[in-house]
C-alpha cells in the first residue's frame, strides 16, 4: 500500500468522526486510540499510521489538539493529553471546495484594481500574465511527479509560487520575477528525466511570456 493510500484511510477515519460525531470530544479522538482503531480496520502497522498521521498534521489536513490537565491529587502537575480531528482543509480535500471557504481577497474590490483579472476559483492575476498561470501550474505538476531529489523539487516549486504571487499584483516586482525565473531555468534537465522534453518545452513557452 502506498503512502497516499495509507493517508486516505486515515483521512476517511477522521472524516467519519466528523460526520457522525462518534469519537470523543465531538469529532476528536485520542492519539493512541485513533492509531489503534485505524490499525484494526485496515490491518496496517501502527508505525505506518503514526508516520502518515504526522504527515497529515504537518500538511494541516488533520489538527492536533494539545490539552494539559491537573493530575489527580496533585493539581501542580499537568498531564498532557492530545487528540486529533480533521481540519477544514481536510474536509474540503474530501468534499471539494465550498463557497463558504475564506477568500484571501475578501474586502478588496478586484474590479477597482487596474490591470488585474479574476480567473476561476476567485484566483486573480495581472492581465498581462493571464496565459502564464496554466503553464506555471502545469510545470509545477510535472516537477512534482519527476524522479528528482525533494530538495530540487522544493526549490523549483517555491520559485514557481513566488512568480505566481508576483503576477497577482497590478505591477509585479520585475527583480523578484527575474530572480525566481533564473532559479527555475537552472534546474538540471540533463539527468535523463522522464519528462525532460516536456519541461524544456514549458520553460521555453513561459520564458517568452516573462521576457
C-alpha positions as a Markdown table, in Angstrom:
| # | Residue | x | y | z |
|---|---|---|---|---|
| 1 | Unk | 0.0 | 0.0 | 0.0 |
| 2 | Unk | 1.4 | 3.4 | -1.0 |
| 3 | Unk | 1.8 | 6.3 | 1.5 |
| 4 | Unk | -1.1 | 8.2 | -0.1 |
| 5 | Unk | -3.4 | 5.1 | 0.2 |
| 6 | Unk | -2.5 | 5.0 | 3.9 |
| 7 | Unk | -3.2 | 8.7 | 4.2 |
| 8 | Unk | -6.6 | 8.2 | 2.5 |
| 9 | Unk | -7.6 | 5.7 | 5.2 |
| 10 | Unk | -6.5 | 8.0 | 8.0 |
| 11 | Unk | -8.5 | 10.9 | 6.4 |
| 12 | Unk | -11.5 | 8.7 | 6.0 |
| 13 | Unk | -11.4 | 7.7 | 9.6 |
| 14 | Unk | -11.3 | 11.3 | 10.9 |
| 15 | Unk | -13.8 | 12.4 | 8.3 |
| 16 | Unk | -16.3 | 9.8 | 9.6 |
| 17 | Unk | -15.8 | 11.0 | 13.2 |
| 18 | Unk | -16.6 | 14.5 | 11.9 |
| 19 | Unk | -19.8 | 13.2 | 10.2 |
| 20 | Unk | -21.2 | 11.0 | 12.9 |
| 21 | Unk | -19.6 | 12.6 | 16.0 |
| 22 | Unk | -18.9 | 9.1 | 17.4 |
| 23 | Unk | -15.4 | 9.9 | 18.6 |
| 24 | Unk | -14.6 | 11.5 | 21.9 |
| 25 | Unk | -14.8 | 15.3 | 22.3 |
| 26 | Unk | -17.3 | 15.8 | 19.4 |
| 27 | Unk | -15.3 | 14.5 | 16.5 |
| 28 | Unk | -11.9 | 14.3 | 18.0 |
| 29 | Unk | -10.1 | 11.2 | 19.1 |
| 30 | Unk | -7.3 | 10.5 | 21.4 |
| 31 | Unk | -4.0 | 9.9 | 19.6 |
| 32 | Unk | -3.2 | 6.3 | 20.7 |
| 33 | Unk | -6.9 | 5.2 | 20.3 |
| 34 | Unk | -7.1 | 6.6 | 16.8 |
| 35 | Unk | -4.0 | 4.7 | 15.7 |
| 36 | Unk | -5.3 | 1.5 | 17.3 |
| 37 | Unk | -8.7 | 1.9 | 15.6 |
| 38 | Unk | -7.3 | 2.5 | 12.2 |
| 39 | Unk | -4.8 | -0.4 | 12.6 |
| 40 | Unk | -7.7 | -2.8 | 13.4 |
| 41 | Unk | -9.8 | -1.7 | 10.5 |
| 42 | Unk | -7.0 | -1.5 | 7.9 |
| 43 | Unk | -4.6 | -4.1 | 9.2 |
| 44 | Unk | -1.8 | -1.6 | 8.8 |
| 45 | Unk | 1.2 | -1.4 | 11.1 |
| 46 | Unk | 0.9 | 1.3 | 13.8 |
| 47 | Unk | 4.2 | 2.7 | 12.7 |
| 48 | Unk | 2.8 | 3.3 | 9.2 |
| 49 | Unk | -0.3 | 5.0 | 10.6 |
| 50 | Unk | 1.7 | 7.2 | 13.1 |
| 51 | Unk | 4.1 | 8.3 | 10.4 |
| 52 | Unk | 1.4 | 9.3 | 7.9 |
| 53 | Unk | -0.8 | 10.8 | 10.7 |
| 54 | Unk | 2.2 | 13.1 | 11.5 |
| 55 | Unk | 2.5 | 14.0 | 7.8 |
| 56 | Unk | -1.2 | 14.9 | 7.6 |
| 57 | Unk | -0.9 | 17.1 | 10.7 |
| 58 | Unk | 2.2 | 18.9 | 9.2 |
| 59 | Unk | 0.2 | 19.3 | 6.0 |
| 60 | Unk | -2.7 | 20.8 | 8.0 |
| 61 | Unk | -5.3 | 18.2 | 6.9 |
| 62 | Unk | -5.5 | 16.9 | 10.4 |
| 63 | Unk | -5.5 | 19.1 | 13.5 |
| 64 | Unk | -3.6 | 18.1 | 16.6 |
| 65 | Unk | -5.2 | 19.5 | 19.8 |
| 66 | Unk | -3.0 | 19.6 | 22.9 |
| 67 | Unk | -4.5 | 19.9 | 26.4 |
| 68 | Unk | -3.0 | 19.9 | 29.8 |
| 69 | Unk | -5.0 | 18.8 | 32.8 |
| 70 | Unk | -4.2 | 18.7 | 36.5 |
| 71 | Unk | -3.0 | 15.3 | 37.7 |
| 72 | Unk | -5.5 | 13.6 | 40.2 |
| 73 | Unk | -4.5 | 14.5 | 43.7 |
| 74 | Unk | -1.8 | 16.9 | 42.6 |
| 75 | Unk | -3.0 | 20.0 | 40.7 |
| 76 | Unk | 0.5 | 21.3 | 40.4 |
| 77 | Unk | 1.4 | 18.5 | 38.0 |
| 78 | Unk | 0.0 | 18.9 | 34.5 |
| 79 | Unk | -0.8 | 15.8 | 32.4 |
| 80 | Unk | -0.5 | 16.1 | 28.6 |
| 81 | Unk | -3.4 | 14.9 | 26.6 |
| 82 | Unk | -3.6 | 15.1 | 22.8 |
| 83 | Unk | -6.4 | 14.4 | 20.4 |
| 84 | Unk | -6.8 | 14.6 | 16.6 |
| 85 | Unk | -9.6 | 15.8 | 14.3 |
| 86 | Unk | -10.0 | 16.6 | 10.7 |
| 87 | Unk | -9.4 | 20.2 | 9.7 |
| 88 | Unk | -11.3 | 22.5 | 7.4 |
| 89 | Unk | -8.7 | 21.8 | 4.7 |
| 90 | Unk | -9.1 | 18.1 | 5.3 |
| 91 | Unk | -12.9 | 18.3 | 4.9 |
| 92 | Unk | -12.5 | 20.4 | 1.7 |
| 93 | Unk | -10.0 | 17.8 | 0.4 |
| 94 | Unk | -12.7 | 15.1 | 0.7 |
| 95 | Unk | -15.8 | 17.1 | -0.2 |
| 96 | Unk | -14.4 | 19.6 | -2.6 |
| 97 | Unk | -14.1 | 23.3 | -2.2 |
| 98 | Unk | -17.1 | 25.1 | -0.6 |
| 99 | Unk | -18.4 | 28.5 | -1.4 |
| 100 | Unk | -18.1 | 29.3 | 2.3 |
| 101 | Unk | -14.3 | 28.9 | 2.2 |
| 102 | Unk | -12.4 | 32.0 | 3.3 |
| 103 | Unk | -11.5 | 34.2 | 0.3 |
| 104 | Unk | -7.9 | 35.5 | 0.6 |
| 105 | Unk | -9.0 | 38.7 | -1.2 |
| 106 | Unk | -12.2 | 39.4 | 0.8 |
| 107 | Unk | -12.6 | 43.1 | 1.4 |
| 108 | Unk | -10.9 | 44.0 | -1.8 |
| 109 | Unk | -13.0 | 45.1 | -4.8 |
| 110 | Unk | -10.8 | 43.5 | -7.5 |
| 111 | Unk | -12.8 | 45.3 | -10.2 |
| 112 | Unk | -11.3 | 48.5 | -8.9 |
| 113 | Unk | -7.7 | 47.3 | -9.4 |
| 114 | Unk | -6.5 | 48.2 | -12.8 |
| 115 | Unk | -4.8 | 45.5 | -14.9 |
| 116 | Unk | -6.0 | 42.6 | -12.7 |
| 117 | Unk | -8.5 | 40.0 | -13.8 |
| 118 | Unk | -10.3 | 37.2 | -11.8 |
| 119 | Unk | -9.7 | 33.7 | -13.0 |
| 120 | Unk | -11.6 | 30.5 | -11.9 |
| 121 | Unk | -11.9 | 29.8 | -8.2 |
| 122 | Unk | -11.5 | 33.5 | -7.4 |
| 123 | Unk | -7.8 | 33.5 | -8.3 |
| 124 | Unk | -6.5 | 36.8 | -9.6 |
| 125 | Unk | -3.7 | 37.6 | -12.0 |
| 126 | Unk | -2.3 | 40.6 | -13.8 |
| 127 | Unk | -4.0 | 40.7 | -17.2 |
| 128 | Unk | -0.6 | 40.8 | -19.0 |
| 129 | Unk | 0.3 | 37.4 | -17.4 |
| 130 | Unk | -3.1 | 35.6 | -17.9 |
| 131 | Unk | -1.6 | 33.0 | -20.2 |
| 132 | Unk | 1.2 | 32.3 | -17.8 |
| 133 | Unk | -0.9 | 30.8 | -14.9 |
| 134 | Unk | -1.9 | 27.5 | -16.5 |
| 135 | Unk | 1.7 | 27.0 | -17.8 |
| 136 | Unk | 3.2 | 27.5 | -14.3 |
| 137 | Unk | 0.6 | 25.1 | -12.8 |
| 138 | Unk | 1.5 | 22.5 | -15.4 |
| 139 | Unk | 5.2 | 22.9 | -14.8 |
| 140 | Unk | 4.7 | 22.6 | -11.1 |
| 141 | Unk | 2.8 | 19.4 | -11.5 |
| 142 | Unk | 5.4 | 17.9 | -13.9 |
| 143 | Unk | 8.2 | 18.7 | -11.5 |
| 144 | Unk | 6.3 | 17.2 | -8.5 |
| 145 | Unk | 6.0 | 13.9 | -10.4 |
| 146 | Unk | 9.6 | 13.7 | -11.6 |
| 147 | Unk | 12.2 | 11.4 | -10.2 |
| 148 | Unk | 14.5 | 14.1 | -8.8 |
| 149 | Unk | 15.5 | 15.0 | -5.2 |
| 150 | Unk | 13.0 | 16.6 | -2.9 |
| 151 | Unk | 15.4 | 19.5 | -2.4 |
| 152 | Unk | 15.4 | 20.2 | -6.2 |
| 153 | Unk | 11.6 | 19.9 | -6.3 |
| 154 | Unk | 11.2 | 22.3 | -3.3 |
| 155 | Unk | 13.5 | 24.9 | -4.8 |
| 156 | Unk | 11.7 | 24.9 | -8.2 |
| 157 | Unk | 8.2 | 24.8 | -6.8 |
| 158 | Unk | 9.0 | 27.6 | -4.3 |
| 159 | Unk | 10.2 | 29.7 | -7.2 |
| 160 | Unk | 7.1 | 29.0 | -9.2 |
| 161 | Unk | 4.9 | 30.0 | -6.3 |
| 162 | Unk | 7.0 | 33.2 | -6.0 |
| 163 | Unk | 6.2 | 34.1 | -9.6 |
| 164 | Unk | 2.5 | 33.2 | -9.1 |
| 165 | Unk | 2.3 | 35.6 | -6.2 |
| 166 | Unk | 4.0 | 38.4 | -8.1 |
| 167 | Unk | 1.8 | 38.2 | -11.1 |
| 168 | Unk | -1.3 | 38.8 | -9.0 |
| 169 | Unk | -0.1 | 42.4 | -8.5 |
| 170 | Unk | -1.0 | 45.3 | -10.8 |
| 171 | Unk | 2.7 | 46.0 | -11.1 |
| 172 | Unk | 4.8 | 42.8 | -10.4 |
| 173 | Unk | 8.3 | 43.3 | -9.0 |
| 174 | Unk | 10.5 | 42.5 | -12.0 |
| 175 | Unk | 13.6 | 41.9 | -9.9 |
| 176 | Unk | 11.8 | 39.2 | -7.9 |
| 177 | Unk | 10.3 | 37.7 | -11.0 |
| 178 | Unk | 13.7 | 37.6 | -12.7 |
| 179 | Unk | 15.4 | 36.0 | -9.7 |
| 180 | Unk | 12.7 | 33.3 | -9.3 |
| 181 | Unk | 12.7 | 32.6 | -13.0 |
| 182 | Unk | 16.5 | 32.2 | -13.1 |
| 183 | Unk | 16.2 | 29.7 | -10.3 |
| 184 | Unk | 13.6 | 27.7 | -12.3 |
| 185 | Unk | 15.7 | 27.8 | -15.5 |
| 186 | Unk | 18.7 | 26.5 | -13.6 |
| 187 | Unk | 17.1 | 23.1 | -13.0 |
| 188 | Unk | 19.3 | 20.3 | -14.3 |
| 189 | Unk | 17.3 | 18.6 | -17.0 |
| 190 | Unk | 20.2 | 16.6 | -18.3 |
| 191 | Unk | 19.6 | 13.8 | -15.8 |
| 192 | Unk | 17.6 | 11.6 | -18.1 |
| 193 | Unk | 14.3 | 12.9 | -16.7 |
| 194 | Unk | 11.3 | 11.1 | -18.0 |
| 195 | Unk | 9.6 | 14.5 | -18.8 |
| 196 | Unk | 12.8 | 16.3 | -19.8 |
| 197 | Unk | 11.3 | 17.3 | -23.2 |
| 198 | Unk | 8.1 | 18.5 | -21.7 |
| 199 | Unk | 9.9 | 20.5 | -19.0 |
| 200 | Unk | 12.1 | 22.1 | -21.7 |
| 201 | Unk | 9.1 | 23.0 | -23.8 |
| 202 | Unk | 7.2 | 24.5 | -20.8 |
| 203 | Unk | 10.3 | 26.6 | -19.8 |
| 204 | Unk | 10.6 | 27.9 | -23.4 |
| 205 | Unk | 6.9 | 28.9 | -23.5 |
| 206 | Unk | 7.0 | 30.5 | -20.1 |
| 207 | Unk | 10.3 | 32.3 | -20.9 |
| 208 | Unk | 8.7 | 34.1 | -23.8 |
| 209 | Unk | 5.8 | 35.4 | -21.7 |
| 210 | Unk | 8.0 | 36.5 | -18.8 |
| 211 | Unk | 10.7 | 38.1 | -21.0 |
